[in-house]
């Protein structure tokens, strides 16, 4: 595979400085935020959707279809951006996402909605990886910290604003507008990127590895279904789960073999021979494991144990998200000024470990201010990691692989979130059943639908108190595991080599060079 940049086109299309980059970041961050925001908004609207369309038994597939399509398409989008015109690839991803959004809003039954959500997810797979790769091509790693606050702020806004926006839109405009809302925002991003984004043209002889793409899609599909169905629809020891595990293992093994032999790999193996890139992939996986587990179980705890409403439980996450934004801003500024970054994966892992350990200590008597403090510690750890992982991963590869690198980090974070929710959910459910059997033997099992404050308030006092203790025990088990994962992040951070961040947005790396102080008078 050969990719050649046209020098004349590169000179012509190069962005015109920091002000131009800031303007370009508006549509880029907007596009990225749409992919993050969608599941948050849709989750809130689902009760109304099922009331109109029916198909309650298939409602989980509305989220699973989107997540699955996003995961399987991300590596393909990333590699297409490296070997084709990155701008056109990004515009295509946005268009696919908008088409899926419009069709989802117009769905007439649950089957249509699930299919159209898969189309939407295919586009979303190209949004995150495409935006990160584009920013990586526009902004040198050393300077990228200047813009981390905007990127982290958009992610935090999607996390906290999604459920609130979903509830408001559904109540006042109807559930279909939870999808239609993407259309004007996505169209604005589409037009601004089309008019303003200028990237060097490439001439490539690379071909798409269809066999590798198929193997990867089968492997990821089996993995996501295993984590989604294991412990819920099927027991972990069931034949269905075992079959999914074997399918995932064989497909991914065959994919790795294919990547080692083909001339045009989707996920180039040489990237994983670079220590820092491999470590960032691991840290991304572990960070996704903790982050999405926290976003799932903290609202459950706040509603079932502390009596918060669904809306207030979202607002109560603000300390975590505010700490995440502030810490990300500090990390970005320090990285830009000093060029040093190793401290942040180490500190981030330590704070993840401390924050989740504190959260595991919560019980039925923990006050909201104390819980807010614990969440702030966790948010500070996430802020040290969210953008630094991408910056270091992109700095560890050559420009021709920056899309594949961005897609790989995104994929590992997505898979980490799937495993986190699955494993932590299994621990949570096991502890809930154990405590309920002790405190309320013979009473009905705890269901997620019964965990909201309004439902719990209608129960008899003894059963209500049993549910509160059961939920506290379940979150304790989930966050103990998260603390162990945070410790693993810290260990991985200690293994990172402090390689100098490039000051130029373009250029190849033939090898890693650790940062060393220059001796006085040396050249």
C-alpha positions in Angstrom: 0.0 0.0 0.0 1.3 3.4 -0.9 -0.1 6.7 0.2 1.4 9.9 -1.2 0.5 13.5 -0.2 0.5 16.1 -2.9 2.9 18.9 -1.7 1.2 21.6 -3.7 -2.2 20.6 -2.3 -0.8 20.3 1.2 0.5 23.9 1.0 -2.8 25.1 -0.4 -5.0 23.2 2.0 -3.0 23.7 5.3 -5.2 25.5 7.9 -4.4 29.1 8.5 -3.3 29.1 12.1 -4.8 28.8 15.6 -7.9 30.9 14.9 -8.8 28.7 11.9 -8.4 25.6 14.1 -10.7 27.0 16.7 -13.4 27.7 14.1 -13.0 24.2 12.7 -13.3 22.7 16.1 -16.9 23.9 16.4 -18.4 21.6 13.8 -15.9 18.8 14.6 -16.8 18.8 18.3 -20.5 19.1 17.4 -20.3 16.0 15.2 -18.5 14.1 18.0 -21.0 15.2 20.6 -23.9 13.9 18.4 -22.5 10.4 18.5 -22.0 10.6 22.3 -25.4 12.3 23.0 -27.6 10.0 21.0 -27.8 7.0 23.3 -28.2 9.3 26.4 -31.2 11.0 24.9 -32.8 7.9 23.4 -32.5 6.0 26.7 -34.8 8.5 28.4 -37.4 8.4 25.6 -37.7 4.6 25.5 -40.7 4.2 27.8 -42.7 6.5 25.6 -41.4 4.7 22.5 -42.5 1.3 23.7 -45.9 2.7 24.7 -46.5 3.8 21.1 -44.7 1.1 19.0 -45.0 -1.9 21.3 -42.3 -4.6 21.2 -41.3 -4.2 24.8 -39.5 -7.6 24.7 -37.1 -6.2 22.0 -36.5 -2.8 23.5 -32.9 -3.7 24.6 -32.0 -4.1 20.9 -32.7 -0.4 20.3 -29.5 0.4 22.2 -27.6 -2.8 21.3 -28.1 -2.4 17.6 -26.6 1.1 17.8 -23.7 0.1 20.0 -23.0 -3.0 17.9 -23.0 -1.1 14.6 -20.8 1.6 16.1 -18.2 -0.9 17.3 -18.0 -3.0 14.2 -17.7 0.0 11.8 -15.2 2.2 13.8 -12.0 0.4 12.6 -13.2 0.4 9.0 -14.0 4.1 9.0 -10.6 4.9 10.6 -8.7 3.0 8.0 -10.7 4.5 5.1 -9.8 8.0 6.4 -6.1 7.0 6.3 -6.2 5.7 2.7 -8.8 7.9 1.2 -9.9 11.5 1.4 -10.4 12.0 5.2 -12.8 14.9 4.7 -15.0 13.0 2.3 -15.0 10.0 4.7 -16.0 12.2 7.6 -18.8 13.8 5.6 -20.0 10.4 4.5 -20.2 9.2 8.2 -22.1 12.3 9.2 -24.5 11.8 6.3 -25.1 8.1 7.2 -25.7 9.1 10.8 -28.3 11.8 9.8 -30.1 9.4 7.4 -30.3 6.8 10.3 -31.6 9.6 12.6 -34.3 10.6 10.2 -35.4 7.1 9.5 -35.4 6.3 13.3 -37.7 9.2 13.9 -40.1 8.0 11.2 -40.1 4.3 12.4 -43.6 2.7 12.5 -42.8 -0.3 14.5 -40.0 -1.7 16.8 -38.4 -3.8 14.1 -38.0 -0.7 11.9 -36.6 1.3 14.8 -34.0 -1.3 15.6 -32.9 -1.5 11.9 -32.7 2.2 11.5 -30.8 2.5 14.8 -28.2 0.1 13.3 -27.9 2.5 10.3 -27.4 5.4 12.7 -24.7 3.4 14.6 -22.8 2.8 11.4 -22.5 6.5 10.9 -21.6 7.1 14.5 -18.7 4.7 14.2 -17.1 7.2 11.7 -17.9 10.3 13.7 -15.7 9.8 16.8 -12.8 8.2 15.0 -13.0 10.6 12.1 -13.1 13.7 14.3 -10.2 12.5 16.5 -8.1 11.7 13.4 -8.9 15.1 11.8 -8.0 17.0 14.9 -4.8 14.9 15.0 -4.0 16.0 11.5 -4.8 19.7 12.1 -3.2 20.1 15.5 0.2 18.9 16.6 0.2 16.7 19.8 2.2 19.3 21.7 -0.5 21.9 21.0 -3.5 19.7 21.4 -3.9 20.4 25.1 -5.1 23.9 24.2 -8.3 22.4 22.8 -8.9 19.6 25.3 -11.3 21.6 27.4 -13.7 22.0 24.5 -13.5 18.3 23.6 -13.9 17.1 27.2 -16.6 19.7 27.8 -18.6 18.4 24.9 -18.3 14.8 26.1 -19.4 15.9 29.7 -22.3 17.9 28.3 -23.5 14.9 26.3 -23.3 12.7 29.4 -25.2 15.0 31.7 -27.3 16.9 29.2 -28.4 13.8 27.3 -30.9 12.4 29.8 -32.2 15.9 30.6 -32.7 16.8 27.0 -34.2 13.4 26.2 -36.8 13.9 28.9 -37.7 17.5 27.9 -37.9 16.7 24.2 -40.0 13.6 24.8 -42.4 15.5 27.1 -42.9 18.6 25.0 -42.3 17.5 21.4 -42.7 13.7 21.3 -40.2 10.9 21.2 -39.6 11.2 17.5 -37.9 14.5 18.1 -35.3 12.7 20.1 -34.0 11.6 16.7 -35.1 14.6 14.6 -33.1 16.9 16.9 -29.9 15.4 15.3 -30.9 16.7 11.8 -30.4 20.5 12.2 -27.3 20.1 14.4 -25.8 17.5 12.1 -26.6 19.5 9.0 -24.8 22.5 10.5 -21.7 20.4 11.2 -21.9 18.9 7.7 -22.0 22.3 6.0 -19.3 23.9 8.1 -16.9 21.0 7.6 -17.6 21.0 3.9 -16.9 24.7 3.6 -14.1 25.2 6.1 -12.0 22.0 6.4 -8.9 21.8 4.2 -6.7 18.8 4.4 -3.8 17.6 2.2 -5.0 15.4 -0.7 -3.8 11.8 -0.9 -3.2 9.4 -3.7 -3.5 5.9 -2.5 -3.2 2.5 -4.1 -4.5 0.7 -1.0 -7.5 -1.7 -1.2 -10.0 -2.4 1.5 -9.3 -5.7 3.2 -12.8 -7.1 3.0 -11.9 -10.5 4.5 -10.3 -8.8 7.5 -13.2 -6.4 7.9 -15.7 -9.4 7.9 -13.6 -11.3 10.5 -13.4 -8.3 12.7 -17.1 -7.6 12.4 -18.0 -11.2 13.4 -15.5 -11.1 16.3 -16.8 -7.8 17.6 -20.4 -8.7 17.1 -20.0 -11.9 19.1 -18.1 -10.1 21.8 -20.7 -7.3 22.2 -23.5 -9.9 22.2 -21.7 -12.0 24.8 -21.3 -9.0 27.2 -24.9 -7.9 26.5 -26.6 -11.2 27.0 -24.3 -12.9 29.5 -25.9 -12.9 32.9 -29.1 -11.4 31.7 -30.8 -13.2 28.8 -28.6 -16.3 29.2 -26.6 -17.6 32.1 -22.9 -17.2 31.9 -22.5 -20.9 31.8 -25.1 -21.5 29.1 -24.4 -23.0 25.7 -25.4 -19.8 24.0 -22.8 -17.8 25.9 -20.1 -20.4 25.3 -20.9 -20.4 21.6 -20.5 -16.6 21.4 -17.2 -16.9 23.3 -15.9 -19.5 20.9 -17.1 -17.5 17.9 -15.5 -14.3 19.2 -12.2 -16.0 20.0 -11.9 -17.8 16.7 -12.9 -14.8 14.6 -10.5 -12.4 16.4 -7.6 -14.9 16.2 -8.3 -15.3 12.4 -8.4 -11.5 12.1 -5.0 -11.1 13.8 -3.6 -13.7 11.5 -5.0 -11.9 8.5 -3.6 -8.6 9.6 -0.2 -10.0 9.9 -0.2 -11.3 6.3 -2.2 -8.8 4.3 -0.5 -5.8 2.6 -3.4 -3.4 3.5 -4.5 -4.2 7.1 -7.4 -2.5 8.7 -5.6 -2.3 12.0 -1.9 -2.3 11.1 0.0 -4.7 13.5 3.1 -2.5 13.6 1.1 0.0 15.7 0.9 -2.5 18.5 4.7 -3.0 18.4 5.0 0.5 19.8 4.8 0.2 23.6 3.0 3.5 24.2 0.3 2.8 21.7 -0.4 -0.6 23.2 -0.5 0.8 26.7 -2.9 3.6 25.6 -5.1 0.9 24.0 -5.1 -1.0 27.4 -5.7 2.2 29.4 -8.6 3.2 27.0 -10.2 -0.2 27.5 -9.9 0.1 31.3 -11.1 3.7 31.4 -14.2 2.8 29.4 -14.8 -0.1 31.9 -14.8 2.3 34.8 -16.6 5.3 33.2 -19.6 3.6 31.8 -20.0 1.4 34.9 -20.1 4.5 37.0 -22.6 6.2 34.7 -24.9 3.2 35.1 -24.6 2.4 38.8 -24.3 5.9 40.4 -27.8 6.9 39.2 -29.2 3.6 40.5 -27.7 4.2 43.9 -28.9 7.8 44.0 -32.5 6.8 43.1 -32.8 3.6 45.1 -30.8 4.5 48.2 -30.8 8.3 48.4 -34.3 8.8 47.0 -33.4 11.1 44.1 -35.6 11.4 41.1 -34.4 10.4 37.6 -33.8 14.0 36.6 -32.0 14.9 39.9 -29.9 11.7 39.7 -28.5 13.1 36.4 -27.8 16.5 38.0 -26.1 14.8 41.0 -23.4 13.6 38.5 -22.3 17.2 38.0 -19.4 17.0 40.6 -17.9 14.1 38.6 -18.3 15.8 35.3 -17.1 19.2 36.5 -14.0 17.6 38.0 -13.4 15.8 34.8 -13.5 19.0 32.7 -11.3 21.0 35.1 -8.7 18.3 35.4 -8.7 17.8 31.6 -8.1 21.5 31.1 -5.2 21.4 33.6 -3.7 18.3 32.0 -3.9 19.8 28.6 -2.3 23.1 29.6 0.6 21.3 31.5 1.1 19.0 28.5 1.2 22.0 26.1 3.7 24.0 28.2 6.0 21.2 29.4 5.6 18.5 26.8 5.4 16.0 29.7 2.5 13.7 30.1 3.5 10.4 31.8 2.3 11.8 35.2 -1.3 12.0 34.0 -1.9 8.2 33.2 -0.3 7.4 36.6 -2.2 10.1 38.5 -5.4 9.3 36.6 -5.1 5.6 37.6 -4.4 6.5 41.2 -7.4 8.8 41.3 -9.7 6.2 39.6 -8.6 3.7 42.2 -9.1 6.2 45.1 -12.4 7.5 43.8 -14.0 4.1 43.1 -12.8 2.8 46.5 -14.5 5.7 48.2 -17.6 5.1 46.2 -17.5 1.4 47.3 -17.7 2.6 50.9 -21.1 4.2 50.4 -24.0 2.7 52.2 -27.6 3.6 53.2 -26.4 6.4 55.5 -24.0 8.2 53.1 -24.9 11.8 52.6 -25.2 13.5 49.2 -22.2 15.9 49.9 -20.0 12.9 50.7 -21.1 11.1 47.6 -20.4 14.3 45.6 -16.9 14.4 46.9 -16.2 10.8 46.0 -17.6 11.4 42.5 -15.3 14.4 42.1 -12.3 12.3 42.9 -13.4 9.8 40.3 -14.0 12.6 37.8 -10.5 14.0 38.4 -9.1 10.7 37.5 -11.1 10.4 34.3 -10.1 14.0 33.3 -6.4 12.9 33.5 -7.1 10.2 31.0 -9.8 11.0 28.5 -7.8 13.1 26.0 -4.3 12.2 27.0 -4.9 8.6 25.9 -5.8 9.8 22.4 -2.9 12.3 22.2 -0.3 9.8 23.2 -1.7 7.1 21.0 -1.7 9.4 17.9 1.9 10.6 18.8 3.0 7.0 18.8 2.2 6.3 15.2 3.0 7.8 11.8 0.6 10.2 10.1 -0.5 7.6 7.6 -1.9 5.5 10.5 -3.5 8.2 12.6 -7.0 7.3 11.6 -6.5 3.6 12.4 -4.9 4.6 15.7 -7.8 6.9 16.6 -10.3 4.1 15.6 -8.4 1.5 17.7 -8.5 3.7 20.8 -12.2 4.4 20.3 -12.9 0.7 19.7 -11.1 -0.5 22.9 -12.9 2.2 24.9 -16.2 0.9 23.5 -15.4 -2.7 24.3 -14.2 -1.7 27.7 -17.6 -0.1 28.4 -19.4 -3.3 27.2 -17.3 -5.5 29.5 -17.6 -3.0 32.4 -21.4 -2.9 32.3 -21.6 -6.7 31.9 -19.2 -7.7 34.6 -20.2 -5.0 37.1 -23.8 -5.8 36.3 -23.3 -9.4 37.2 -21.7 -8.5 40.5 -24.4 -6.0 41.2 -27.2 -8.5 40.6 -25.6 -11.3 42.6 -25.2 -9.0 45.7 -28.7 -7.7 45.3 -30.2 -11.2 45.2 -28.1 -12.2 48.2 -29.1 -9.3 50.4 -32.7 -9.5 49.4 -32.7 -13.2 50.3 -31.3 -12.3 53.7 -33.5 -9.3 54.5 -36.7 -10.2 52.7 -36.9 -14.0 52.1 -39.7 -15.1 49.9 -40.3 -11.6 48.6 -40.2 -10.7 44.9 -36.8 -10.3 43.2 -35.5 -6.8 42.6 -36.0 -5.5 39.1 -34.4 -2.4 37.5 -37.8 -1.0 36.8 -38.4 -0.9 40.6 -35.3 1.0 41.4 -36.7 4.5 40.8 -37.6 6.6 43.8 -41.3 6.8 43.0 -41.7 3.0 42.8 -39.8 2.4 45.9 -41.9 4.9 47.9 -45.0 2.9 47.2 -43.5 -0.2 48.9 -44.1 -1.2 52.5 -41.4 0.2 54.7 -39.6 -3.1 55.5 -39.4 -4.1 51.8 -38.3 -0.6 50.9 -35.5 -0.7 53.4 -34.4 -4.2 52.2 -34.2 -2.8 48.6 -32.1 0.1 49.8 -29.6 -2.2 51.5 -29.5 -4.5 48.6 -28.8 -1.7 46.1 -26.0 -0.4 48.4 -24.4 -3.8 48.6 -24.6 -4.2 44.8 -22.9 -0.9 44.1 -20.3 -1.7 46.7 -19.3 -4.9 44.8 -19.3 -3.1 41.5 -17.0 -0.3 42.7 -14.6 -2.6 44.5 -14.0 -4.2 41.1 -13.6 -0.7 39.6 -11.0 0.2 42.2 -9.0 -2.9 41.1 -9.3 -1.7 37.5 -8.1 1.7 38.5 -5.0 0.2 40.1 -4.3 -1.6 36.8 -4.5 1.8 35.0 -1.9 3.2 37.4 0.4 0.2 36.7 0.0 0.6 32.9 0.8 4.4 33.3 4.0 3.6 35.1 5.1 1.6 32.0 4.6 4.5 29.6 7.7 5.9 28.0 7.9 9.7 27.9 8.3 10.2 24.2 8.6 13.8 23.0 5.3 15.1 21.6 5.6 16.3 18.0 5.4 20.1 17.5 4.3 19.7 13.8 0.9 18.4 12.8 2.5 16.3 10.0 5.5 14.0 9.8 6.4 10.4 10.3 7.8 8.6 13.2 10.3 5.8 12.5 10.9 5.0 16.1 10.2 6.3 19.7 12.7 8.5 21.4 12.3 9.0 25.1 12.5 12.7 26.3 15.9 13.5 27.7 17.2 16.8 29.0 19.6 18.5 26.6 23.1 19.1 28.0 24.2 22.8 28.1 25.9 23.8 25.0 24.9 20.7 23.0 23.5 20.9 19.5 
